[in-house]
């Protein structure tokens, strides 16, 4: 078993899916971004379902160009029915076999990396999405497009928690536009392919998913914190530390994503995250100290030049639609999720995050 997976997490995902898992029996699933954080969790989830749950195993095709997969992506194990395809999703692709489900999870989601790869970030969410929609049309496959909570921009406080009906407020010329706007256009492509060609495609907007397997150099908040804790350093909070977020442990997120793939309405979007608790970055540090049972310290620092400006001040999902339509209900508390993640990162991280 891969060293990033906590074995009980897989059983937790399977229990959470319940009868929904049966939809994958004997089917072929294509995962783009198959060596990324989510892609590797999907792969291990299907391996577990094959071994413990499904009457007939599913086949898994994992595609990745390995641009941001890092060393962690190289450690993904193979299993019966698994095939890795090194390929850039923006280029033409023919799987050579029938595909029943497409999880289009390829993307550059860390602000540090989409600042470094702006064109690649845009292309994977637009051209890559169009390629996968064309494949879904040809194969009569059911597809899930991974959008982002960032399409909401910095929401009006009146719309926090934020429902899917909120149209967002982002700048097409801002430093985050390559990510935000390309995800918005990706959603538009999904709607067009459904309306014009009848493609069965649903959309998810993830909110701050975290867990074991996040690379130490991911540069998002929890890997940043965990790396500094491992190195015996106080954690660094950008700006004043008053930004608020909610965090969704990866097992709950995978459950929501797979439910949306199987049961989501076509050309509709679903928030997937945990709506509580909404915490500031300073409060997050205090929670981490409580989980660890010791003081870690906090240092406020300016935003680095590599971090895109215009960071949303608040991000919290309204998941009413996913609850009612998909039966999605996150169950892992923030304190429990932090305990699992920090226990894993203490053994996996070096404490020497690259600048």
VEXBALO-508668 format. One line per field, with one value per residue (C-alpha): residue in one letter; x, y, z. Coordinates in pm, whole numbers, always signed. Each point is the difference from the previous one (the first is absolute). Example, Ala and Ser with C-alpha at 12.3 -4.5 7.8 and 13.67 -1.06 7.14 Angstrom:
aa	c(A/S) $
px	c(+1230/+137) $
py	c(-450/+344) $
pz	c(+780/-66) $
end
This chain:
aa	c(X/X/X/X/X/X/X/X/X/X/X/X/X/X/X/X/X/X/X/X/X/X/X/X/X/X/X/X/X/X/X/X/X/X/X/X/X/X/X/X/X/X/X/X/X/X/X/X/X/X/X/X/X/X/X/X/X/X/X/X/X/X/X/X/X/X/X/X/X/X/X/X/X/X/X/X/X/X/X/X/X/X/X/X/X/X/X/X/X/X/X/X/X/X/X/X/X/X/X/X/X/X/X/X/X/X/X/X/X/X/X/X/X/X/X/X/X/X/X/X/X/X/X/X/X/X/X/X/X/X/X/X/X/X/X/X/X/X/X/X/X/X/X/X/X/X/X/X/X/X/X/X/X/X/X/X/X/X/X/X/X/X/X/X/X/X/X/X/X/X/X/X/X/X/X/X/X/X/X/X/X/X/X/X/X/X/X/X/X/X/X/X/X/X/X/X/X/X/X/X/X/X/X/X/X/X/X/X/X/X/X/X/X/X/X/X/X/X/X/X/X/X/X/X/X/X/X/X/X/X/X/X/X/X/X/X/X/X/X/X/X/X/X/X/X/X/X/X/X/X/X/X/X/X/X/X/X/X/X/X/X/X/X/X/X/X/X/X/X/X/X/X/X/X/X/X/X/X/X/X/X/X/X/X/X/X/X/X/X/X/X/X/X/X/X/X/X/X/X/X/X/X/X/X/X/X/X/X/X/X/X/X/X/X/X/X/X/X/X/X/X/X/X/X/X/X/X/X/X/X/X/X/X/X/X/X/X/X/X/X/X/X/X/X/X/X/X/X/X/X/X/X/X/X/X) $
px	c(+0/+128/+156/-237/-315/-136/-157/-316/-64/-73/-246/-161/-44/-153/-244/-94/-72/-224/-207/+141/+321/-182/-21/+372/-30/+146/+48/+302/+93/+238/+165/+181/+250/+36/+327/-110/-130/-360/+91/+204/-282/-246/+237/+38/-374/-75/+267/-172/-345/+131/+144/-277/-326/-70/-140/+198/+315/+19/+285/+192/+186/+209/+127/+252/+272/+189/+68/-96/-27/+342/+160/-331/-154/+274/-93/-349/-33/-150/-270/-194/-200/+210/+183/+206/+16/+257/-181/-90/-378/+9/+128/-220/-61/-155/-21/-25/-285/-346/-15/-307/+98/+238/+135/+155/+212/+304/+89/+248/-177/+271/+38/+377/-11/-264/+202/+302/-201/-277/-43/+8/-255/-234/+44/-70/-330/-112/+161/+42/-365/-109/+206/-163/-349/+60/+113/-308/-216/+169/-10/-339/+192/-111/+243/+83/+175/+201/-61/+94/-142/+228/-245/-204/+286/-24/-372/-227/-37/-375/+74/+221/-58/+2/-264/+50/-236/+247/+155/+332/+216/+338/+226/+77/+324/+101/+296/-233/-188/+185/-153/-332/-109/+112/-206/-302/+46/+39/-342/-143/+146/-171/-336/+45/+96/-298/-244/+135/+115/-179/+326/-62/+231/-22/+218/+151/+141/+237/+61/+344/+47/+293/+147/+291/+178/+20/+354/+217/+70/-367/+13/-359/-70/-2/+312/+171/-93/+88/+343/+94/-129/+211/+301/-60/-87/-296/-266/-22/-332/-31/-123/-198/-115/-367/-90/-262/-40/-175/+194/-122/+188/+80/-221/-309/+102/+56/-340/-162/+185/-94/-361/-4/+152/-264/-306/+56/-233/+152/+130/-51/+259/+38/+199/+205/+154/-69/-202/+117/+194/+98/+333/+253/+361/+90/-275/+124/+339/-168/-192/+319/+162/-298/+18/+375/-21/+285/+82/+130/+16/-126/+177/-178/+184/-65/-138/+293/+50/-89/-348/-274/-162/-375/-35/-365/-61/-269/-76/-275/-239/-373/-36/-380/-28/+253/-169/-343/+97/+300/-49/+338/+75/+359/+73/+366/+38/+276/+180/-12/+112/+289/+101/+19/+177/+256/+77/+67/+199/+222/+124/-9/+132/+362/-57/+206/-260/+164/-40) $
py	c(+0/+348/+189/+296/-201/-57/-342/+73/+301/-232/-203/+327/+108/-334/+11/+357/-88/-291/-124/+280/-201/-274/+229/-69/-378/-128/+355/+191/+328/+256/+236/+304/+142/-360/+54/+313/+20/-81/-231/-226/-13/-95/-272/-151/+27/-201/-254/-42/-27/-265/-204/+39/+128/-46/-323/+63/+216/+327/+96/+322/+207/+271/+280/+266/+210/+3/+377/+51/-362/+10/-294/-94/-69/-248/-222/-93/-377/-204/-262/-241/+204/+316/+174/+319/+221/+280/+257/+368/+30/+304/-222/-236/-329/-333/-253/-297/-145/+93/+246/+13/+275/+297/+178/+313/+95/+128/+353/+230/+96/+150/+381/-43/-228/+175/+317/-191/-179/+241/-121/-367/+75/+159/-263/-303/+152/+106/-207/-301/+19/+25/-311/-196/+118/-115/-338/-21/+72/-268/-260/+92/+30/+185/+278/+211/+334/+136/+373/+201/+203/+278/+78/+183/+245/+202/-49/+265/-81/-29/-312/-182/-296/+17/-188/-123/+274/+273/+124/+106/+306/-56/+207/-124/+200/-79/-214/-296/+27/-286/-235/+163/+95/-325/-197/+219/-60/-372/+0/+182/-268/-266/+173/+42/-365/-113/+233/-61/-362/-149/-72/-115/+226/+139/+262/+18/+306/-126/+207/-38/-376/-128/-322/-245/+3/+377/+80/+190/+254/+39/+350/-4/+86/-337/-142/+333/-25/-370/+46/+277/-197/-297/+234/+139/+344/+227/-13/+294/+172/+229/+354/+53/-359/+97/-184/-267/-343/-328/-322/-333/-318/-205/-301/+220/+172/-325/-120/+319/-9/-360/+63/+296/-213/-270/+195/+364/+179/+78/+352/+88/+97/-127/+149/-273/+96/+27/+307/-2/+128/+319/+95/+279/-94/+111/-222/-286/+26/-16/-311/-164/+77/-155/-315/-35/+87/+249/+349/+43/+379/+240/+256/+249/+54/+197/-191/-139/+135/-345/+14/+156/+310/+43/-299/-51/+111/-261/-341/-220/-227/-36/-374/-19/-101/-286/-117/-16/-125/-222/-102/+159/+65/+54/-177/+62/+291/+253/-111/-367/+81/+210/-282/-245/+241/+123/-352/-99/+315/-44/-326/+103/+358/+105/+341/+154/+144/+158/+380) $
pz	c(+0/-76/+287/-44/+63/+348/-43/+204/-229/-291/+203/+108/-362/-95/+293/-86/-363/+91/-298/-222/-37/-192/-305/-66/-10/-327/-135/-129/+168/-152/+251/-134/+245/+111/+185/+185/+358/-90/-287/+226/+255/-273/-120/+346/+62/-314/+94/+337/-157/-240/+286/+256/-148/-371/-142/-317/+17/-184/-231/+71/-259/+169/-224/+106/-161/+335/-8/+364/+121/+166/+180/+160/-340/-84/+294/-117/-6/-279/+47/-217/-250/+49/-285/+18/-310/-11/-212/+2/+7/-229/-284/-207/+178/-95/+286/-233/+203/+120/+290/+225/+245/-27/+308/-149/+301/-191/+93/+170/+321/+221/-34/+6/-304/-207/+38/-139/-274/-103/-358/+100/+274/-249/-269/+221/+122/-347/-276/+227/+104/-362/-85/+283/-94/-355/+133/+224/-304/-211/+280/+147/+327/+311/+92/+304/-47/+290/+17/+310/+287/-126/-279/+265/+53/+319/+74/+144/+374/-58/-208/+248/+26/-379/-206/-355/-122/+97/-322/+144/-32/-162/-221/-348/+13/+359/+110/+71/-329/-171/+257/+90/-348/-161/+252/-74/-373/+66/+164/-304/-229/+209/-36/-376/-58/+203/-179/-351/+13/+301/+186/+356/+202/+351/+168/+347/+173/+272/+313/+162/-13/+205/+130/-16/-335/-43/-108/+243/-276/-88/+158/+120/+360/+172/-172/+76/+366/+26/-158/+239/+299/-111/-22/+348/-135/+78/-271/-238/-58/-302/+60/+316/+35/+2/-322/+70/-154/+60/-58/-136/+84/-309/+85/+14/-324/-191/+117/-129/-332/-78/+97/-240/-277/+38/+115/-97/-237/-338/-57/+366/+261/+356/+285/+169/+331/+369/+101/+361/+177/-183/+156/-45/-67/+352/+142/-213/+169/+340/-104/-119/+334/+177/-216/+54/+368/-25/-116/-355/-23/-264/-213/-227/-327/-321/-296/-204/-352/-141/+157/-216/+149/+62/+231/+100/+359/+67/-146/+139/-196/+20/-66/+18/-366/+34/+320/-160/-346/+67/+362/+77/+367/+115/+327/+89/+242/-51/+315/-106/-354/+130/+234/-291/-235/+254/+117/-360/-89/+307/-148/-367/-5/+38/+160/-277/-236/-302/-20) $
end
